[in-house]
Amino acid sequence: MLKETYLANLATIPIEAVGIRVARPSILAPAESLLADWKAKRITWAEYELRFRKEMLSNPNAVNYMRAIKELATKVDVYLYCYEKRPPCHRFILIDLIQGLE
């Protein structure tokens, strides 16, 4: 099953689970320019989400990695983790993207 957590909770995931870092420098992290726009409040979360989805889905390597994560999650619990404790965080968008892949 695909799940999420944040860096400070990483030690609490079950030993048989797989943790996948989606923070920089991961291929599944947002581009620096996108993150900078969000942090500087130049864009809304809705705009961030649209740009992030486009960024991920237009990158064949990211799509392949997300497909591999989806397959792995059929066998073991997979936790995507990042720095943010709660939403908004791109890992929640990634879960949605991964679950929606064919």
N, C-alpha and C positions, 0 to 999 in steps of 0.2 A: 504494500500500500504506500502511496505517496503522501508524505507528511512534511511539516515544516517546523523549524525551531530557530533559535538565534544563538549566536556564538557562546554567550554565557551559559546556556543550557546544554551545550554539546556533550558534556560529561554525563548527562542524565539519559541520553538515548540508550536503548538496550544494546548490549554487546553484539547481538546478532544482526542489528540494523546497520545500514550503510548511511554515512553522512556525506553529503556532497556540498562543498562550499560554492556558493553562487555570488559571493562578493568578489571584488577585484582581487586578483587578476583573472578570474574565471571568464571563460567565453560567454557565460550566461549572465555576466554583470552588465549593467547599462554602460553605454559609452560615457566617457568623462564629460563630454559636452552636454549630454542629456542630464546627467546627475548634477552638473553645475547649474544648469537652467532651473532645475527643481529646487536646489538648495538656495539659489538666489531669488526664488519666488518669481521668476520670469514666466513660468508656466504653471498651470493648475495640475492637479493630480490626473484629471481626465486627459489632459494633453500629454502628460508624461506617459500614461498608460498606452495611449495610441502610438506614440513614437517608439516606446519600448517594444510593443508587440510587432510593429513594422521592422524594427531593428533585428529582432530575434528571427522572425519568419523569413527575412530576406538574406539571412546568413546560413548557407547550407551546412556549415560545420556545426553551428548552434542547433539547427534542426536535427541533424544526425545525433548529436549528443542528447537532445531531449528525447528522441526516439529510443535511444539506448537506456536512458533513465526510466522511461515508461515500461520497457521490457523488464528491466531489473526489478521494478516495483511490483511486478506480477509474482516475483519469487520471494522477495524479502521486503521489509519496511525500509523505505528510502526517505531520509530527512534532508530537505534542502535547507541550508542555513546561511545566514547573513548576520550583519551587525544590528539591525533594527529589532527592537524587542517586540513591537506590534505593528500592525498596519498604520500607515501605508509603507509597504516594502515590495520590491519587485519580485520577491520569492513567491508571493501570493499570485501574481500575474503568471509567473512561470508554471506554477501548479496547474492553473487553468489552461495555459498553452499546451503543456505536456498531456494533460488528460484529453484535450481536444484533437491531438494528432492521430492520424490513421496509421 
